[in-house]
Amino acid sequence: MEYWSGLKNDGRIQNFDVAVLGPHARLGGFILARGTEQQIDGVRRSKEFRQVMARTRLHVDELVVVDASVDEALGQQILEYQEEIDRLD
């Protein structure tokens, strides 16, 4: 959590959430980093992030990094999806 707290304190992300999940075949939990596209892109392209991910892979099976849409971005994706549905009619 120190890494993510540091990113937040430095203004490199807006916030982050930690989730621990109940019994699941593969996923035990996740961290959701929140920020602008520029903030998230900057973090993901940084050497520090790559080093943290490399270190984490030594201890965690099946580590993945994915983009997620929440808040306003989720609304935009839903609108775009609806536009595609409307084209089917």
Backbone torsions as a table, in degrees:
resi	resn	phi	psi	omega
1	MET	NA	-21.4	-179.0
2	GLU	-60.1	-41.9	-180.0
3	TYR	-60.0	-50.5	-176.6
4	TRP	-67.5	-38.2	175.7
5	SER	-62.0	-39.9	178.1
6	GLY	-62.7	-42.4	177.6
7	LEU	-60.7	-41.9	179.4
8	LYS	-65.8	-47.1	-178.6
9	ASN	-62.8	-32.2	179.0
10	ASP	-82.7	-4.4	-179.0
11	GLY	77.9	14.5	-179.4
12	ARG	-81.7	-20.0	169.7
13	ILE	-136.4	161.4	178.9
14	GLN	-80.4	-40.0	-175.8
15	ASN	-170.7	173.7	172.9
16	PHE	-150.6	151.0	177.1
17	ASP	-122.1	144.1	176.7
18	VAL	-113.5	132.9	178.5
19	ALA	-127.9	130.6	171.4
20	VAL	-109.4	125.5	-173.8
21	LEU	-97.3	157.7	174.1
22	GLY	-71.4	-175.3	-177.9
23	PRO	-51.1	129.1	-177.8
24	HIS	-149.9	150.6	-176.7
25	ALA	-61.6	-35.3	-175.0
26	ARG	-133.3	-34.0	-170.1
27	LEU	-102.8	118.2	179.3
28	GLY	-94.7	-19.4	-179.8
29	GLY	174.2	179.9	178.8
30	PHE	-160.1	164.4	173.0
31	ILE	-117.4	128.1	177.5
32	LEU	-107.0	107.4	177.6
33	ALA	-88.2	131.5	-178.7
34	ARG	-112.4	138.6	178.3
35	GLY	175.5	179.2	176.1
36	THR	-70.3	165.0	176.3
37	GLU	-57.2	-39.8	-179.3
38	GLN	-65.7	-41.0	178.8
39	GLN	-63.9	-49.1	-177.4
40	ILE	-64.7	-42.1	178.8
41	ASP	-61.7	-43.1	179.4
42	GLY	-61.5	-42.0	178.4
43	VAL	-65.0	-48.7	-176.3
44	ARG	-63.9	-26.8	-179.8
45	ARG	-89.5	-5.4	-175.5
46	SER	-78.4	149.0	176.5
47	LYS	-61.6	-40.0	-179.5
48	GLU	-58.1	-44.4	178.9
49	PHE	-62.4	-45.6	179.1
50	ARG	-60.0	-39.2	178.7
51	GLN	-66.5	-43.1	178.5
52	VAL	-62.9	-42.2	178.7
53	MET	-65.4	-40.3	178.3
54	ALA	-62.9	-43.8	178.8
55	ARG	-64.7	-41.0	-179.4
56	THR	-65.2	-39.0	-179.5
57	ARG	-61.6	-21.2	177.4
58	LEU	-71.4	-17.0	-175.1
59	HIS	-121.8	-17.1	-173.2
60	VAL	-120.7	127.0	175.0
61	ASP	-77.8	143.2	172.4
62	GLU	57.5	43.6	174.9
63	LEU	-69.3	129.7	177.2
64	VAL	-131.9	151.9	174.4
65	VAL	-124.7	122.4	-178.3
66	VAL	-134.3	156.5	173.3
67	ASP	-84.1	147.6	177.2
68	ALA	-136.4	147.0	176.7
69	SER	-107.9	126.9	177.1
70	VAL	-136.5	167.7	175.5
71	ASP	53.8	-129.9	-176.3
72	GLU	-61.9	-37.3	-179.3
73	ALA	-64.1	-34.6	177.3
74	LEU	-65.3	-43.5	177.7
75	GLY	-59.3	-40.7	178.5
76	GLN	-64.2	-42.0	179.2
77	GLN	-65.3	-37.5	178.2
78	ILE	-64.7	-42.2	177.3
79	LEU	-60.8	-44.0	179.8
80	GLU	-64.9	-39.7	177.8
81	TYR	-63.6	-42.8	178.9
82	GLN	-63.3	-38.2	176.6
83	GLU	-59.3	-40.1	179.3
84	GLU	-69.4	-36.8	176.4
85	ILE	-63.9	-42.7	179.9
86	ASP	-62.6	-31.6	178.3
87	ARG	-67.5	-21.4	-179.7
88	LEU	-74.3	-23.8	-176.2
89	ASP	-72.7	NA	NA
